[in-house]
């Protein structure tokens, strides 16, 4: 799950703006170490959010692919095991032959 250029650019700008704003609006008079820790936690949280979003997207794609395969397998089974007959004797013959 690699980061694209847009995501990298967003994260870069986000980190810079966050660092600037944490220092500027330090209403609780946190130490530089506390601000650095808070900055890292927020950035890590955003990165985890991006990863979760990508994982969810992949899972949704896999679900769609699985549903297509399941439908095709079901349709193939149906077509192989169900056949048309005009009367009971024709059905009986096909069952005895074991073929379509």
N, C-alpha and C positions, 0 to 999 in steps of 0.2 A: 504494500500500500504506500507507494511513493507519493511525495508531494509534488503537485504541479506548480508551474511558474506563478500562477495567480495566488495559490495558497501560500507559497513562500513569500511572495511580495506582501500579501496581507499580514502574515505573521511578523515579518520584518517591521512593517509600519506600526502594527499593534504593539510590539515590544517597545519600540522607540517612544510611542505616545504614552504607553503605560508608565514607563520609567519616568518620563517628564512629568506626568500628572501625579504619580505617587509622591514625588518630591515636592511638587508645587502645592498640592492639597493635603499635606501631612498634618491634619488637624489633631491627631493624637500624639504628635511629637515623637514619632517612632524613630528608633536609631537607624543608622544606615544599614546595619545588618538585618534588622527587622524588615525594612523596606525591600532589601534584596531578596529576602526569603519570601515575602509576600508577592513580589514581582515574579519570582520563579514559580510559585504555586499557581498564580493566575495564568501564566503562559503555558505551563504544563496542562492545566485544565482545558485551555482552548485547544491545545494539540490533541489531547485525548478526545475532545469533542469532534475534531476533524476525523480522527481515526474511527470513532464509532460511526460517524456518518458514512464513511467509506465502507465499513463492514456491513452496515445495514443495506447499503446499495448493492453490494455483492450478493448478500443473502437474498434480496428481492429478485435479482437477476437469476440466481440459481433456482429459486422457487418457480419462476416462470418457465425455465428450461425443464425442470423436473415435471411440471404439469404437462408440458408439451409431450415429453417422452412417455409419461404415464398414459396420456390420451392415445398416443400412437400405438403403444403396446396393447392397450385395451381394444382399439379398433382392429388391429391385426389379429388379435385373438378371436374377436367377434367374427371377422370375415373368414377366418380359418374354420371355425366351429359351427357356424350357422349357415344354412343354405335353404333355398326355396324349393318347395315341392308342391305338386298340384293335388296330390291325394295321399291317403294313408299308406297305400301299398308302395308308392314311390318312396315315401319316408322310410318304410320298413326295409326296402332294398338298400337304400343309402346307409342305413344304420348297420346292416349286415356286412356291407362292403367296407365300411369304415372310411369312406372317402366322400368327397363332395359330390 
